[in-house]
Amino acid sequence: MHLPPFQKLDFSMQLTAQNIIGYLADEQWVSYESVLNGELCWYPLRSRNPVFIVENRLGKGLFLKQAVDFPERIKKEVAVQHILQHFSDFDEIRIHLPNFYGFDEYRRVLVFEHLTQARTVLETTELRKQQSEILAEKMAH
């Protein structure tokens, strides 16, 4: 079955909730069939750059990050990922890291394995703040 391509990004476009799945299907990170069958869900994370989680029904998925403002930073991140993935000095910590699947240099998009139990620094900070407030309230009573 041949399906028409979804909206393709150009350099000036940022990833959004409206175009992320089209981008992934066009770049063959997900199949058109999985999109049409409703097998995927996706949502943005709060960040200064576009960041998305895309999951299938089994909870497996992708973590995408697009560098909008500072393209030189993302190139450094790609270099770090290459070192972490390919040098034996990092074998012991590699098992704790998500797999790095690729980098779209034209659109400055990093694609990683989504680790379902992982939290961002912001999420961890907010959780600790909430826990501290709850503890403080309990101690006050």
C-alpha positions as CSV (number, residue, x, y, z in Angstrom):
1,M,0.0,0.0,0.0
2,H,1.4,3.4,-1.0
3,L,0.5,6.3,1.2
4,P,1.1,10.0,0.5
5,P,3.8,11.7,2.6
6,F,2.9,13.6,5.6
7,Q,3.9,17.3,6.0
8,K,7.6,17.5,5.7
9,L,9.7,19.9,7.8
10,D,11.9,22.4,6.2
11,F,14.8,24.1,8.0
12,S,12.6,27.0,9.2
13,M,10.0,24.7,10.9
14,Q,10.1,23.6,14.5
15,L,8.8,20.3,15.6
16,T,5.2,20.6,17.0
17,A,2.5,18.3,18.2
18,Q,0.9,18.8,14.7
19,N,3.9,17.9,12.6
20,I,6.0,15.5,14.7
21,I,4.3,12.3,13.5
22,G,4.5,13.4,9.8
23,Y,8.2,14.1,10.3
24,L,8.8,10.7,11.9
25,A,6.9,8.8,9.2
26,D,8.7,10.7,6.4
27,E,12.1,10.0,8.0
28,Q,11.1,6.3,8.5
29,W,11.4,6.4,12.3
30,V,7.8,5.1,12.5
31,S,5.7,3.4,9.9
32,Y,2.8,5.1,8.1
33,E,0.7,2.1,9.1
34,S,1.4,2.6,12.8
35,V,0.2,6.2,12.4
36,L,-2.9,5.2,10.5
37,N,-3.7,2.4,12.9
38,G,-3.6,4.7,15.9
39,E,-0.7,2.8,17.5
40,L,1.2,5.9,18.6
41,C,0.8,8.6,21.1
42,W,3.0,11.6,21.5
43,Y,3.4,14.6,23.7
44,P,5.7,17.5,24.2
45,L,7.9,18.0,27.3
46,R,8.5,21.4,28.8
47,S,11.8,22.7,27.5
48,R,13.4,25.7,25.9
49,N,13.7,23.6,22.7
50,P,11.1,21.3,21.1
51,V,11.3,18.0,22.9
52,F,8.9,15.1,22.4
53,I,8.1,11.6,23.5
54,V,6.5,9.2,21.0
55,E,5.3,5.8,22.3
56,N,3.6,2.8,20.9
57,R,1.0,0.7,22.8
58,L,3.8,-1.4,24.4
59,G,5.4,1.7,25.9
60,K,8.4,1.6,23.7
61,G,9.3,4.7,21.9
62,L,11.4,7.6,20.9
63,F,12.7,10.8,22.6
64,L,13.3,13.6,20.2
65,K,15.1,16.9,20.9
66,Q,15.4,19.7,18.4
67,A,17.9,22.5,18.8
68,V,16.3,25.8,17.7
69,D,18.5,28.5,19.1
70,F,22.0,27.1,19.5
71,P,22.9,24.7,16.7
72,E,26.5,24.5,18.0
73,R,25.3,23.0,21.2
74,I,23.5,20.2,19.6
75,K,26.6,19.3,17.5
76,K,28.6,19.0,20.7
77,E,25.8,16.8,22.1
78,V,26.1,14.5,19.0
79,A,29.9,14.3,19.5
80,V,29.4,13.3,23.2
81,Q,26.8,10.7,22.2
82,H,29.2,9.3,19.6
83,I,32.0,9.0,22.2
84,L,29.6,7.4,24.8
85,Q,28.3,4.9,22.3
86,H,31.6,3.9,20.7
87,F,34.4,4.0,23.2
88,S,35.0,1.2,25.6
89,D,36.0,3.6,28.4
90,F,32.2,4.2,28.9
91,D,31.0,0.6,28.8
92,E,30.0,0.6,32.5
93,I,27.8,3.7,32.2
94,R,26.4,3.0,28.8
95,I,24.0,0.4,30.2
96,H,22.3,3.3,32.1
97,L,21.9,5.5,29.1
98,P,19.3,5.6,26.4
99,N,20.4,4.3,23.0
100,F,21.3,7.1,20.6
101,Y,19.5,6.4,17.3
102,G,20.5,9.3,15.1
103,F,20.8,12.9,14.3
104,D,19.1,14.9,11.5
105,E,21.7,17.6,10.9
106,Y,19.5,19.6,8.5
107,R,16.7,20.0,11.1
108,R,18.9,19.6,14.1
109,V,16.9,16.8,15.6
110,L,18.4,14.2,18.0
111,V,16.6,10.9,18.3
112,F,17.1,8.6,21.3
113,E,15.4,5.6,22.8
114,H,12.7,6.7,25.2
115,L,13.3,5.4,28.7
116,T,9.9,5.2,30.3
117,Q,11.2,5.5,33.9
118,A,13.5,8.5,33.2
119,R,12.7,12.0,34.4
120,T,14.0,15.3,33.2
121,V,16.0,17.6,35.6
122,L,12.9,19.9,35.7
123,E,10.6,17.0,36.6
124,T,13.0,15.8,39.3
125,T,13.3,19.3,40.8
126,E,9.6,19.8,40.8
127,L,9.0,16.4,42.4
128,R,11.6,17.1,45.2
129,K,10.0,20.5,45.7
130,Q,6.6,18.9,46.1
131,Q,8.0,16.3,48.5
132,S,9.7,19.0,50.6
133,E,6.5,21.0,50.8
134,I,4.5,17.9,51.9
135,L,7.2,17.0,54.5
136,A,7.3,20.6,55.8
137,E,3.5,20.6,56.2
138,K,3.5,17.3,58.1
139,M,6.3,18.6,60.4
140,A,4.2,21.8,61.1
141,H,1.3,19.8,62.4
